[in-house]
C-alpha cells in the first residue's frame, strides 16, 4: 500500500477552508457558534501548516486562532441583546 499523505492533507485543507467560510457566514448572521467553527478551522489549518512545513501559514493560523478565541469569549449574553439602529 502506498502512503499518500498529500491526499489526506488536501482533504484537511478543503475541510478547513469550508469550515472557515461557514464560520464567517454564521458570524455574519450574528451567532456566536461561528467563532467555535472558526476555532476548529484554524486548528485544522495549523495541522496542515505543520505537516506540510509551510510555516508562513502558522503565522496566520495562530493569531487567527487567538482572535477567534478572544471574540468568542467576549460574545456573551449581553451582546446578543444589543439593538442595532435601523434594524
Beta strands, then each sheet from edge to edge (+ up, - down):
end
